[in-house]
Amino acid sequence: MRSFDAGETVVRRDVHRSGRVWSEQALRVVADTSEALVTACAPGAQARWPALYAKARADGDRSVRTEAFDAMATGEWELAPGMWQETELLLWKPPAAWFSINAFYTSAGLRNWYVNFEHPTRRTLDGFDTFDLTVDLVVDPELSRLTWKDEDEYAHVRRLGIVTDSEHQAVDEARAQVLGMLEERSGPFANAAAWTSWRWDAAWPPPRLPLSATTGVAPAES
């Protein structure tokens, strides 16, 4: 699979084990190296996500997200069009890692680091596929305060069987790996100053989903 060029639009998809697409987000490529694919998005970037997620956000009712996971467990859900709002995002994803490291920015600068635990990537013609495993780690800009996030939802998806025992073991190993990176200041944390000063390139319009990213079903691997 070819490398992506800086400035190119790619699509990150979360693909359930059934082959159904759970969400997709248009991103802009910052760099694509053997170490990691670095992408970004800004307000106005197109997305599609579960309709119940959209409802939870619109209503300010986090409990609706639980309904979304229940729907995932049954294999039946609908996707709704969405749009990235409020923050700029820089995302660092090594191909074999069970996590990505993200940085969120507001007009005031770097708001926080955010580690998303997820499947290793599988490259596609349009971008890459992964699958969000729910639990996250929030880190303050100075890399001094850590907060685990969505542990309650993680316990729920474990009960539903959405996250298997082997995936749970991979998440535990990834947690330890990320904590080690923070302690050692490796990966993006080795270049924290450069990440802190990053801003979305004003010459880039917000990325849009390609017309092909509309079926809701991931193609079979060849």
C-alpha positions as MATLAB code, in Angstrom:
seq = 'MRSFDAGETVVRRDVHRSGRVWSEQALRVVADTSEALVTACAPGAQARWPALYAKARADGDRSVRTEAFDAMATGEWELAPGMWQETELLLWKPPAAWFSINAFYTSAGLRNWYVNFEHPTRRTLDGFDTFDLTVDLVVDPELSRLTWKDEDEYAHVRRLGIVTDSEHQAVDEARAQVLGMLEERSGPFANAAAWTSWRWDAAWPPPRLPLSATTGVAPAES';
ca = [
       0.000    0.000    0.000;
       1.381    3.399   -0.991;
       2.320    6.148    1.428;
       0.091    9.206    1.674;
       1.312   12.652    0.694;
       1.293   15.649    3.039;
      -1.908   17.616    2.542;
      -3.809   14.629    1.144;
      -7.262   13.829    2.529;
      -7.617   10.416    4.177;
     -10.447    8.721    6.056;
     -10.092    7.123    9.465;
     -12.770    4.453    9.902;
     -13.737    2.498   13.000;
     -14.777   -0.917   11.717;
     -16.642   -3.392   13.918;
     -15.651   -7.056   13.746;
     -18.860   -7.673   11.770;
     -17.382   -5.575    8.968;
     -19.815   -2.708    9.525;
     -18.444    0.806    9.747;
     -19.028    2.362   13.179;
     -17.676    5.816   12.323;
     -15.550    7.645    9.791;
     -13.670   10.910    9.957;
     -12.034   12.939    7.190;
      -8.451   13.934    8.049;
      -5.606   15.767    6.376;
      -2.167   14.085    6.194;
       0.652   15.931    7.973;
       3.326   13.226    7.541;
       3.472    9.535    6.661;
       6.622    7.729    7.780;
       7.605    4.235    8.852;
       7.209    5.367   12.470;
       3.692    6.755   12.284;
       0.974    8.294   10.177;
       0.337   11.839   11.403;
      -2.984   13.397   10.432;
      -5.025   16.418   11.436;
      -8.481   17.921   11.229;
     -10.153   21.206   12.010;
     -13.671   22.505   12.554;
     -15.780   21.811    9.486;
     -14.148   18.447    8.699;
     -16.768   15.944    7.579;
     -17.573   12.822    9.586;
     -20.189   10.131   10.005;
     -20.877    8.559   13.366;
     -23.612    6.543   15.082;
     -26.924    8.396   15.155;
     -27.165    7.742   18.901;
     -23.772    9.446   19.428;
     -25.091   12.448   17.548;
     -28.198   12.449   19.735;
     -26.112   12.209   22.926;
     -24.087   15.229   21.832;
     -27.120   17.257   20.736;
     -29.077   16.491   23.926;
     -26.115   16.709   26.287;
     -27.182   13.301   27.599;
     -24.202   10.994   28.018;
     -26.459    8.049   28.949;
     -27.519    7.806   25.303;
     -23.993    6.639   24.518;
     -24.765    3.505   26.518;
     -27.660    2.872   24.148;
     -25.198    3.206   21.266;
     -22.987    0.460   22.718;
     -26.038   -1.732   23.238;
     -26.861   -1.232   19.553;
     -23.277   -2.119   18.640;
     -23.594   -5.386   20.555;
     -26.641   -6.312   18.465;
     -24.919   -5.325   15.233;
     -27.674   -2.887   14.333;
     -27.047    0.847   14.172;
     -27.476    3.788   11.838;
     -24.869    6.354   10.878;
     -25.595   10.066   10.789;
     -23.637   12.819    9.024;
     -21.503   14.886   11.355;
     -18.947   17.661   11.392;
     -15.868   18.160   13.560;
     -16.380   21.156   15.817;
     -14.599   23.461   18.252;
     -11.045   22.076   18.248;
      -8.161   21.362   15.924;
      -6.719   17.861   16.167;
      -3.284   16.388   15.528;
      -3.192   12.565   15.536;
      -0.123   10.278   15.719;
      -0.781    6.614   14.878;
       1.975    3.979   14.659;
       0.743    1.154   12.399;
       1.073   -1.724   14.889;
       0.131    0.159   18.065;
      -3.044   -0.467   20.065;
      -3.362    3.276   20.626;
      -3.068    6.655   18.962;
      -1.739    9.835   20.570;
      -3.806   12.934   19.866;
      -3.445   16.618   20.694;
      -6.426   18.972   20.861;
      -6.081   22.712   20.263;
      -8.285   25.730   20.838;
      -7.641   29.363   19.957;
      -5.668   29.531   23.231;
      -3.283   26.786   22.122;
      -2.815   23.155   23.144;
      -5.740   22.150   25.341;
      -4.657   18.605   26.186;
      -3.103   15.387   24.958;
      -5.463   12.456   24.505;
      -4.509    8.799   24.134;
      -7.123    6.732   22.348;
      -6.855    2.957   22.797;
      -7.795    1.231   19.558;
      -6.899   -1.497   17.091;
      -3.719   -1.371   15.005;
      -4.320    0.176   11.616;
      -5.129   -1.488    8.333;
      -4.390    0.733    5.347;
      -7.123    1.275    2.777;
      -7.178    3.104   -0.547;
      -8.796    6.091    1.178;
      -6.945    6.029    4.515;
      -6.929    3.536    7.360;
      -9.229    1.348    9.439;
      -9.070    0.811   13.196;
     -11.585    0.270   16.008;
     -11.964    2.409   19.116;
     -11.813    0.337   22.317;
     -13.537    3.022   24.420;
     -11.081    3.703   27.234;
      -8.876    6.811   26.941;
      -6.146    8.703   28.787;
      -6.246   12.505   29.068;
      -2.931   14.291   29.727;
      -2.500   17.971   30.507;
      -0.334   20.120   28.181;
       2.633   20.004   30.558;
       2.530   16.162   30.668;
       2.198   16.257   34.437;
      -1.411   15.206   35.176;
      -3.029   12.024   33.873;
      -6.727   11.150   33.972;
      -8.220    7.879   32.788;
     -11.462    8.505   30.909;
     -14.531    6.384   30.083;
     -13.610    3.501   32.385;
     -17.353    3.029   33.030;
     -18.063    2.667   29.314;
     -15.095    0.338   28.961;
     -16.524   -1.919   31.683;
     -19.868   -1.863   29.873;
     -18.454   -2.889   26.488;
     -16.461   -5.604   28.242;
     -19.709   -6.964   29.714;
     -21.346   -6.820   26.290;
     -18.473   -8.760   24.724;
     -17.609   -5.909   22.366;
     -14.068   -5.892   23.786;
     -12.829   -9.474   24.013;
     -10.416  -10.900   26.578;
      -7.555  -10.793   24.062;
      -8.341   -7.181   23.204;
      -8.494   -6.356   26.909;
      -5.025   -7.843   27.358;
      -3.764   -5.775   24.417;
      -5.244   -2.631   25.984;
      -3.541   -3.371   29.313;
      -0.210   -3.784   27.524;
      -0.819   -0.586   25.547;
      -1.607    1.324   28.760;
       1.764    0.308   30.168;
       3.488    1.212   26.906;
       1.959    4.697   26.851;
       2.825    5.342   30.500;
       6.389    4.331   29.679;
       6.457    6.753   26.740;
       5.279    9.546   29.019;
       7.949    8.753   31.583;
      10.685    8.457   28.968;
       9.379   11.381   26.881;
       9.438    9.296   23.710;
       7.263    9.357   20.580;
       5.406   12.682   20.243;
       6.263   13.466   23.862;
       9.926   13.779   22.831;
       8.902   16.721   20.626;
       6.306   18.195   22.958;
       7.394   21.784   22.226;
       6.888   21.324   18.475;
       3.496   19.741   19.059;
       2.511   22.547   21.409;
       3.266   25.156   18.760;
       1.528   23.306   15.901;
      -1.433   24.942   14.197;
      -3.712   23.909   11.369;
      -2.417   25.126    8.003;
      -4.783   27.929    7.011;
      -4.243   27.027    3.345;
      -5.974   23.688    3.921;
      -9.766   23.671    3.687;
     -11.479   21.308    6.160;
     -11.257   17.777    4.719;
     -14.337   16.166    3.215;
     -15.329   12.519    3.039;
     -14.997   10.995   -0.438;
     -18.209    9.973   -2.158;
     -17.043    6.337   -1.885;
     -17.212    6.505    1.935;
     -20.961    6.050    2.108;
     -21.824    2.353    2.160;
     -21.390    1.701    5.886;
     -19.715   -1.653    5.122;
     -15.972   -2.215    5.001;
     -14.735   -4.072    1.894;
     -13.482   -7.608    2.404;
      -9.713   -8.001    2.626;
      -8.168   -9.370   -0.546;
];
